[in-house]
Amino acid sequence: MLTFNRSQTHVSLGSSCRFLLLLLLAFFIFKPSAFSQTGLKIQLVSETTAIVPGQPFTVGLWLQHQHGWHTYWRFPGIVGVATQMKWNLPRGWKAGPLVYPEPERTLMFQIKAQGFERDVMLRTQITPPADLKPGQTLTLGGTASWMCCGNTCHPASLDLSLSLPVAAAAGLDKQWHPLFEAERDRAEQPSAAWTSTVTEKGDQITLILRPATSEARICKNQREADKIIAFTEDGWFDSDKPQTLLLHSDGTLTITLIKADTYISGSTPPKTLRAILRNDEGWLQGGKLRCLQIEPKIVRE
């Protein structure tokens, strides 16, 4: 278990609105004396056994949550702070964006947010320079920051490092490679098997999802449809407000969402609805594709 002191805490917030909300929550739930119990173990790991000069490879933040604790997805919803990694790499190295796996619905008390309760691998592609010399061992590192919540919430940060040899060739790490692959298999994707349209009137957003090809897997009944969750990628609809789903006889789904009071990602209304629809039974035949990524143009009435 990792332990932290008060000087290690750090919060990076995307807007003054979220900052004020977190301050209000912290006033009631934050307990500085509980920093030694963050509910989280975090490691920096590599998918490969060595660094090959000039060849990109994947590293990850492996997050293990204690029961009853959660961290946050790349867009947390109306409350929370996403896990992030600020790299400190030598000159000539490049780090790609942090890739987050499929989101889960989490609860900060009774507030619905977007995060992870399961153990999860956040991954990044690292590209080393081509002039590295095999035979040496290099240490990569950076600062990870996150917020872990259970009965209390704990923003924190920690310097992490990883040492790997430089070699002419590298194999896949037997412990970590399967975990990276599992996350890739669960990643959200768009699909031509479904089409989507969306209209907006007042604070109500009506999303219609239609099967477009025989590859689309249609919900068996309304009970199954009710388990589908819409996750916002930019905060245009409220992650905490009710989502209603109606299954039609031809497999079409009507999903009603509520617009957020404050658009956290910007002041200009978006032209498209950026969302991920999670269906644990799968959107494609054979139960494939649990998370469907959509971005239909918003028609405003």
KADA-V255595 format. One record per backbone hydrogen bond with DSSP energy under -0.5 kcal/mol. NH is the residue of the N-H (numbers start at 1). CO is the residue of the C=O. Records with the same first field share a line. If there is no record, write none. Layout:
# KADA-V255595
NH->CO, CO
This chain:
# KADA-V255595
2->40
4->35
8->5
9->6
13->11
19->15
20->16
21->17
22->18
23->19
24->20
25->21
26->22
27->23
28->24, 25
29->25
30->26
34->31
35->32
37->34
41->64
43->62
45->43, 60
47->58
49->171
51->165
52->50
53->51
54->129
55->52
56->54
57->126
59->124
60->45
61->122
62->43, 60
63->61, 120
64->41, 62
65->63
66->39
69->66
70->149
71->116
73->114
83->72
84->145
86->143
87->85
88->141
93->90
94->127
96->125
99->123
100->98
104->115
106->104, 113
108->111
109->107
110->108
111->108
112->110
113->106
114->76
115->104, 113
116->71
120->63
122->61, 120
123->99
124->59
126->57, 124
127->94
128->126
132->129
134->132
135->166
136->133
138->164
140->138, 162
142->160
143->86
144->142, 158
145->84
146->156
147->81
148->154
149->70
150->152
154->148
156->146
157->8
158->144
160->142
162->140
164->138
165->49
166->136
167->51
173->47
177->173
179->176
180->176
181->177
182->178
183->179
184->180
185->181
186->182
187->184
189->291
194->191
195->210
197->208
198->297
199->206
200->299
201->204
204->201
205->257
206->199
207->205, 255
208->197
209->207, 253
210->195, 208
212->193
213->193
216->213
217->283
218->216
225->221
226->222
227->224
228->225
229->278
231->229, 276
233->274
234->274
238->258
244->256
246->254
248->246, 252
251->248
253->209
254->246
255->207, 253
256->244, 254
257->205, 255
259->203
260->236
264->262
265->234
266->263
273->296
274->272
275->273, 294
276->231
277->292
278->229, 276
279->277, 290
282->279
283->288, 289
284->288
285->215
287->284
288->284, 285
292->277, 290
293->189, 291
294->275, 292
296->273
298->271
299->198, 297
300->298
301->200
